[in-house]
Amino acid sequence: MYTPDGAGRAIVAGTSFARDRHPAWTYNLLAHPDASITVRGRPMRVRASLIDDEGRDAAWARIEAQWPGYRAYERESGRVVRLFLLQPVPEPRS
Protein backbone atom coordinates (compact mmCIF):
# COMPACT_ATOMS: atom_id res chain seq x y z
CA MET A 1 0.00 0.00 0.00
CA TYR A 2 1.35 3.42 -0.89
CA THR A 3 0.23 7.03 -1.19
CA PRO A 4 1.29 9.20 -4.15
CA ASP A 5 3.11 12.35 -3.03
CA GLY A 6 1.93 14.47 -5.98
CA ALA A 7 5.41 14.65 -7.53
CA GLY A 8 5.68 11.16 -9.05
CA ARG A 9 6.94 9.51 -5.87
CA ALA A 10 5.31 7.19 -3.35
CA ILE A 11 5.02 7.38 0.43
CA VAL A 12 4.99 4.15 2.41
CA ALA A 13 4.42 3.78 6.16
CA GLY A 14 5.83 1.00 8.34
CA THR A 15 2.79 0.73 10.58
CA SER A 16 2.84 -3.05 11.05
CA PHE A 17 -0.81 -2.82 12.17
CA ALA A 18 0.17 -0.95 15.37
CA ARG A 19 2.57 -3.61 16.58
CA ASP A 20 5.24 -2.35 18.97
CA ARG A 21 8.10 -3.21 16.57
CA HIS A 22 9.01 -1.81 13.18
CA PRO A 23 8.31 -4.21 10.32
CA ALA A 24 11.36 -6.01 8.93
CA TRP A 25 11.06 -4.40 5.50
CA THR A 26 11.80 -0.98 7.05
CA TYR A 27 15.16 -2.26 8.35
CA ASN A 28 15.87 -3.57 4.85
CA LEU A 29 15.15 -0.16 3.29
CA LEU A 30 17.35 1.59 5.83
CA ALA A 31 20.24 -0.78 5.06
CA HIS A 32 19.61 -1.03 1.30
CA PRO A 33 17.58 1.91 -0.03
CA ASP A 34 17.61 0.69 -3.64
CA ALA A 35 14.56 -1.49 -4.10
CA SER A 36 12.00 -2.70 -6.60
CA ILE A 37 8.25 -2.29 -6.32
CA THR A 38 5.32 -3.23 -8.54
CA VAL A 39 2.64 -0.64 -9.28
CA ARG A 40 -0.42 -1.75 -11.23
CA GLY A 41 1.47 -4.79 -12.49
CA ARG A 42 4.48 -2.75 -13.63
CA PRO A 43 7.84 -3.34 -11.94
CA MET A 44 9.72 -0.19 -11.00
CA ARG A 45 13.12 0.52 -9.46
CA VAL A 46 13.07 3.03 -6.59
CA ARG A 47 15.39 4.59 -4.06
CA ALA A 48 13.95 4.94 -0.55
CA SER A 49 14.66 7.78 1.83
CA LEU A 50 13.40 8.09 5.38
CA ILE A 51 11.10 11.09 5.72
CA ASP A 52 12.57 13.45 8.30
CA ASP A 53 10.76 15.10 11.22
CA GLU A 54 9.97 18.24 9.21
CA GLY A 55 8.22 16.25 6.49
CA ARG A 56 6.27 13.83 8.66
CA ASP A 57 3.11 15.89 9.20
CA ALA A 58 2.77 16.67 5.48
CA ALA A 59 3.34 13.00 4.63
CA TRP A 60 0.75 11.88 7.17
CA ALA A 61 -1.72 14.44 5.81
CA ARG A 62 -1.35 12.93 2.33
CA ILE A 63 -1.66 9.39 3.69
CA GLU A 64 -4.78 10.23 5.69
CA ALA A 65 -6.38 12.02 2.73
CA GLN A 66 -6.28 8.61 1.03
CA TRP A 67 -6.66 6.38 4.10
CA PRO A 68 -8.57 8.34 6.82
CA GLY A 69 -7.53 7.44 10.36
CA TYR A 70 -4.41 5.56 9.26
CA ARG A 71 -2.15 7.51 11.64
CA ALA A 72 -3.99 5.86 14.54
CA TYR A 73 -1.65 2.91 13.97
CA GLU A 74 1.23 5.16 15.03
CA ARG A 75 -0.55 6.37 18.16
CA GLU A 76 -1.60 2.83 19.12
CA SER A 77 1.86 1.32 18.53
CA GLY A 78 3.65 3.63 20.99
CA ARG A 79 6.46 4.22 18.48
CA VAL A 80 7.29 6.66 15.72
CA VAL A 81 6.29 4.89 12.52
CA ARG A 82 8.94 5.00 9.82
CA LEU A 83 7.77 6.85 6.72
CA PHE A 84 9.67 6.46 3.46
CA LEU A 85 9.61 8.37 0.21
CA LEU A 86 10.17 6.11 -2.80
CA GLN A 87 11.77 7.95 -5.71
CA PRO A 88 11.66 6.19 -9.11
CA VAL A 89 15.11 5.42 -10.52
CA PRO A 90 15.55 5.35 -14.30
CA GLU A 91 16.13 1.92 -15.77
CA PRO A 92 19.66 1.46 -17.11
CA ARG A 93 19.88 1.68 -20.88
CA SER A 94 20.92 -1.45 -22.72
N, C-alpha and C positions, 0 to 999 in steps of 0.2 A: 504494500500500500504506500502510495506517495502523494504528495501535494505539489502541483506545479507552482513555481515561484513567480511566474509572470515574465521571466527573462530567459526561458528555454531550459531552465534547470529544474531539478526535483528536490523536494525536502522530504526526508524520512526521519521518523522518530522511533527511538529505541524504547518503547513503552513496556514491552514484555507483559502486557495485560496487568500492569500495576504490581508486578512481582518486585521484591526488594533488591534484586540483582539486575545489572545490565544484561541484555541478551548477548550471547556469544558473538553474533555478527558485528556488534558495535566494536568489540575488541579487535576483530579482524580488520575492520575499516581503519581503526586507529593505527594498526601496525602496517597495513598494506592498503593505502587509499585508492590505488588503481583497481577497479572492479568492473564487472559486467552485469548489466541488468537486462531484462526483457520488458518492453513496453508495447502493449497491443500486438504481441507476437513477434516483435522486431528486436533482435539483440542490439545492445548499445554499450559501448565502452564509456566509462565515467571515471572521474576522479572525485573522491569524497573529501570534504573538509568539514571539520567540526564547527558548528555555528557558535560564535562567541557570545558572551553575556549581552553585549549591546544589540545583537541581532535576534536574540531569543524571543522577545515579546512580539516582534513583527512576524517571525516565523510561526509562532503559535497562533497568531491572529489569522494567518493564511490557512493553517491546518484546520482551525476551528470554523472557518468560513465553509470549508468543505465537509468537515466531520464535527458538527457541534458537540461540545462537551468532552472532546477527546483529551484535553489537558487534565481532566480529572484523574486520568491514569497517573500523571506525575504527582499530583497531590496525594493520591491514595498509596503510592509506592514508598513515600518518604525519602525519595532521592531526586536528584536533578536528572531528568531524562536527557540522554544525549540526542541532539538534533544534528543532522548532517545535511549539507548541501551537495547534491550530485551534479557535477558539471560534465556535460558530454565532451568526450575527447575524440578528435577526428580519427577516423580509421587510417592506418598507414596505407600509402599508395603502393600498388604492386608494380 
